């Protein structure tokens, strides 16, 4: 049995569909107050527990030999409790997995994750990674670039942000920060191939797409795909951060989480050959998979 946390999110739903299509038994961990957004027509077990409920986690682990830990609070922006969800929650899940004798523990992190990072999300991810590595569990950690696809938390919010103002787009700093988007199917394929490959145990993989792209190029590609034009104005990140805090205070559904300014603070890239070398997979080009943005 495979237990998945964060299974109602963009990556989680795609992972569940892939695993079930392979005939694997999947159980999803739902928070007690969470509205169910389960993949339609996919047979799976459901268990309800918060990451702070030790007994609930123990019950969720019954019969489980593999865990995919995807849940994170970062989507909640300035309201996110990263310490409770990403750090303490990971510790509680790891403890339950140890007690249950889990044989594989997978974790999805970010490029740039580091306990010494000045940025909250990357710092929390770094602490979570350390908890897993120090646990003694047979782990595999994936640090990925921004994940793209229908319903993602990168291009879809960016599209909304482009459409938010009909005249201008406020570009953080010079817009030249390099990032490495990865197509959702490529990420899921790597995560599932690793399940049957014992050589991936005890490994931390940094993976991304086929190319390094300046953020301004990504914005331009999205505008081209959407057949719209906006005047690009470069603004210092510090000012955008203040503006973003103001918008998130009054509009919790503001399209682009404030943490993305942290991610764009420096280049977020990794070796281009990891995916082909380790998983035998040539990743897709960012510009080849954007048609989903044309759907309402």
N, C-alpha and C positions, 0 to 999 in steps of 0.2 A: 504494500500500500504506500502511495506517495502522498504526503501532506504538503499543501501549498498555502502559504500566507500571502495576503495581497492578491488573492485569486480573482477578485472582482475588478481589478484594475486592467489597464490596457495590456501590459505585458502578461499578467496572470491569466487573463482570458485566452490569449493566444497560446500560451503554454499549455493550458488545460486541454484545449481542443487538439493540440498536437499529440499530447500524451495519450488521451483517450482514443484518438484515431489509431494509435499503435497498439491498442488493446490493453493498456495499463490501467490499474485501479487507482483512482484519484480521490482524495478527500480535501475539501477546502475548509480553511479556518475562517469563520466569520465573527466579527465583533458583535456583541449583544445588541447594540443600537444601530447596526449597519443595515441600510436598505439593501435588499438582495438584488444584485445585478449579475446573476449567474449566466453563463453561456447557454443560450437557448438550445434545447434538444440534445444536451450532452449529459450522459449518465454519470453521476458522481455522488460521493458521500458528502454530507455537510455536518460540521461540528461547530458549535457556538461557544466561544470563549474569548475573553480579552487576554492580552499578553501579560497582564498583571495577576491573572488567576492561575495559581500554580496547579490546583486540582483540575481545573478545566483543561489546562495544557496537558496534564498527565492523561486525562481521558482521551484527548484528541490524538495522543501518540499511540494508543492501543493498536497493535498490528502494523504500525508504520515502520518501514525500513529506510525510507528516503524522505528528506525534507528539502523543499525549495522555498527559501525565505526571501520574499520580494517586498514585503510591506514596508512603507516609509511614510513619515508625516510631512514630507517636504511639499506635497501638493497643497497643503493648507497655508502656505505662504507665511506671513508674519504671525499667524495664529498657531503655527506648528509647534508641537512639543517634542522636539527632536530627542531630547534626553530620555523622556519616558518611552517613546515608541521605538526609536532607532537604536538606542543604547541599552536601556534597561529591558526593553522588550526582547531584544536579541539575547541578552543574558538569560532571561527567563525561558525563552524557547530553547536555548542551548542546554540549559540545565535539565529541562524536560526530555530533550533528545538524548542526553547522556543516560538518564535513568531508564529510558526505554530501549537503550542499546541500538540506536539508529546507526545504520551502516554507511549512509552517505548524507552529507549536509551541503547544499548548494546555497550560495549567497550572491545576490546581484548588487554590485556597488557602482561607483562612478570613477571615471578617470580623474585622477587628482585627489582621491581620498587619502587623508593623512591626519593622524591624531594631532599633529602640530599645526594643521592648517588654521588660518585666520578666519575661514569661512565656515559658518555653522553646519551646513549640510555635509561638506567634505570632511569636516572634523568628526561629526557623528558617524559617518560611514567608516572613517578610519578606526574609531573606537570599536565599532561593531565588528570590523574585520579582525581586529586584535583579539576580541573575545572568542571568535570562532577558531582562529588559528591556535590560540592557547588552550582550547577546550579538550584537545585530544581526540575530537571527532574526526573521522575521515572527511575532509572538506574539499570543496572546489569553489573558488571565488572568481567571479567575472567582474572586472571593471570595464564598463562600456561607455562609449560615447553616447550622445543623444540618440534615442531610439525613435525611428520614424515609421509611420504607417497609419491606416485609418483609425482615428480615435486617439492618436498619440498625445503626449504632453510637451511636444516641441513644435512641430510644424502647424498643428491645428491651432494652438494658442497664438502662434506667430501670425497666422493668417488673420485671426480675429483682431490682433493688434494692428496689422496693416490696414484692415478695414475700419478700425476704430476712428481714425481721423482721415477724412476724405482728401486732405491736402498735403500733409507731411508725415514723415516717419522719423521718429527721434532715434538716431543711431548711437548706441553707447560708444563713447570715445571715438577712436578713428575707424572702428568697424573691421579692423584687420586681424582680430584675434582668430586663430586657427582652431577649428573644431572638426570632429570626425564622425558625422552621423552614421548610424548603422541601421539597416533595414530590419524590421521586426522579424521577418522570416529567417534572416541570417542569424540573428541572435538566438532565436528559439532553436534553430537547428544545432547550433553549437552547444546549447545548454542540454539538449536531449542526447546528442551524440556522446557527450561526456558521461552520461549516466551508465553507458555500457562499456566505457573505456577505463579500466583500472589505472592506467598511466596518468589520468588527469587528477587522481586523488592526491591531496596535499599540494595542489598547485593554485597559483593566483595568475589569472590570465587578463591582460589588458587587450581589449579588442575594440575595433572600430571599423568604419567603412573603408572603401577602396581609395579614398582621397582625403587630403587635408583641404578644407575650405574656409576662407575668411568669412566671418559672419556677414559682412556686407554682400558677398557673393550669394549666400544663402537667401538673404532678403531679396536680392535682385531676381534670383531664380523663381522664388515664390510669386513675386509681382508679375513676372513674365508668364508664368503658368496661369495666373488669375486674370491676365490681360488687363491689368490696372497699373497706373503710374502714381507715384507719390514723390514729392520732393524730399530728399534725404537731408536731414540736419544733424550734424554731429554734436552731441551733448556729453559733457563729462558725467561719468557714472555716478558720482556723488550727488549731482543734481537730480539725475533720473531716480536714484534711490529714494531721495526725499519725496519726489513726485509719486513714486510707486507706493510708498508707505501711505501717503494721503489717499490715493485711489483705492488701495486695499482696505483701508479703514471704512470707507463709505460704500465700497462695492467688493464684497468678498469673492465675487466671480470675475474680478478683473482678469483679462485673458492671459497675462504673462506673469507667473509667480516671481516675486521679488528675488528669490534665490538664484534666478537665472543670471542676474547681474554678477553674482559671485562666480558663476561658472564661466562667464565671459571675461573675467578679470585677467586671464592669462591663457596661453595656448593649451588646449586639452587634446592631445594627440598621443598615439602609440605606434608601435611598429606596424607597418603595412602588411608584413608577411605572416603574422601570427595565425590568422584564420586559415589561409591556404596551407601553412606548414603543419599546424597541429590538427586541424579538422578537415583538411582537404577540400575547402570551400572557398570559391572566389566570391567575395562580397559584391553586392549590387552597387551601382553608381547612384548617388543621391538623386540626380536629375531624371533618372529613368523610372522612378516610382513616385510620381507626384499627382497622378490623375485623380486620386481619391480626394484631393483638395477641391476639385470642381463640383463635388456633390454638396448639396445643402445639408 
